[in-house]
Amino acid sequence: MGNIFRPTRGNSRCRTWFAPYPVTGYGAGMRFSQDSFATNSIRAYRDGEILVNDQTIARSVVITPDSIQDWDPCSVDELTQQHFTQLGALQPEIVILGTGSRLSFPAPQFSIQLQAQGIGMEIMATDAACRTFNVLLAEDRRVIAALIIARAV
């Protein structure tokens, strides 16, 4: 008889399944969609601040799908092993490190602990880190964004 159910075309995250003949009862004409339980997504970024949901943040921050935590460093030069230990304790799959308005790399020894735990790390400018965080969040990845936001002097 072949395949009874087939997806309609369109967004792969939301498909309607139907049979080639009328279906009655439970499930008839049901639309399936993927729910995201993540509450934090980055809505906007500009130098010196980001918008997470409806909250404007003008300080360095660690964002997980369900929490927002203050973070001390104001520049890559201020990063210490303690900062990376804090990130590893959150047990993400991947850490997105936003280094401010320009890409800047921290000392390589800081990421060794994350690698030993099987945690990936991507380093990029904060604007790119915000976009990447949202993409990975939409894919239901265990991602955190550690974003350096320089404080106004």
N, C-alpha and C positions, 0 to 999 in steps of 0.2 A: 504494500500500500504506500510505502514511502514515508517521508517526514510529515507528521501530522501538524506540528507546530512550526511556524517560521516567523522570524522577526520582521517588522516593517522597517523601512529605511528611515534614516534620520539619526538623531543623537544616540550614540551607543550607550549613554548612561541612562536613557529612558526609552524603553521599547514597549510597544504593544504587541502582544502575542495573540494570534488567532488561528483557528483551525480552518481548513478548507471547506468545512461543512458547519452548520449552525451548532453552537454549543449552548446548552442551557444549564442552569444551576450555578453553583459556586464557581467563580472564576470567569464567568462569561463576560467578555469585553473588558477584562481587568487591565489596568495600566500599571506596569512595574516601573519603579524609579528607585534609584539609589539614594538612601538617606545619608546625610552627613551629620554626625553628632558634634563636629567641631564647632566651637562657638567663636573662636577668634580667627578673623581673617583681616588682612591688612588692606584697607580701603584706599589709602593714599600715602604718598611720601613726598616730602620736599626737604631741602637742606634744613636740618635742625629739628624736624618733627615728623612723626608719622601718625596716621589715623588708623586705629585698630577698632573695628566695629564703629562705634560712635564716640570713642575716647581718643582725644589728642594726647600724644605722648612726646615730650620734649627732653628725654633723657635716654641713656643707654638702657636696653631692655632685653630680656629673654622672653620670647613668646612661644608657647606650646599651643596645641589645639584647644586646651581648656584652662590655661593660666597665663598671666602676665606677671613677670617678676622684674624688679629693679636689678640693674647690673652696674657695677662700679666703673669699669674703664670708660674713659672719654676719648681714647685713641688706642691704636694697636700697640704703641710703645708702653702703655700701662698694663697690658695683659700679663698675667702671671699663671703659674701652674694651678693655683687655687681656682682661677676662673674656669679652666678646662676641667678640673675635678668637679666643679659645680655643674657643668654641662653634662658630663658623663653620668652623674648621679640621677639625672632625669631619664636615663635609659632610652634615648632616641635611636632610631635607625640611622638617621643622618642629621648633622648639625650644619646649618647654613650660617656662616659667619659674615656679617655685613661690616665692612671696615671703615665706613664713613663715605664721604663724597668721592674718594679715590680708592682704588684697589691698593691694598698694602698687606704684606704678608707678615704674620707673627713668626717668632722664632720656631723653627721646625720641631724642637724637642717638646713643645707644648702639645702637639697633636699625637704624639706617640702613645700616650695613655688612652686616648680615644680609639686609636687603631687597635691597641691591644684588647679592648673591650668589643671589637667588631663594629665600631661606630664610624661611619663615613663622615668626612667633613669637606665642605666646599667653601671656598673663600672668594668673596666678590665685593664690589662696592655695595653700599646699603640699598640703593634703589634696585639693583639687580637682585639682591638677596630678598627683598620684599616680594618681587614678582615670582621668584623661584619658590619661596615658601608657599605662596598661594597655589601654585601649580601642584606641588607635591602634596599639599593638604587636600586638594581636590581628588588626588589619586589615593587618598586614605593611607598615606605613608606616615610612619611615626617620625615626624620631623619637628625640629625646633629651630627657631631663628634667634641668633644671638646678634643683636644689632647695636653697633656703636653709633650713638647720636652725640655729636659734640655739643657741649653746653655753651650757650652764649656767654661771652665774657663781658 
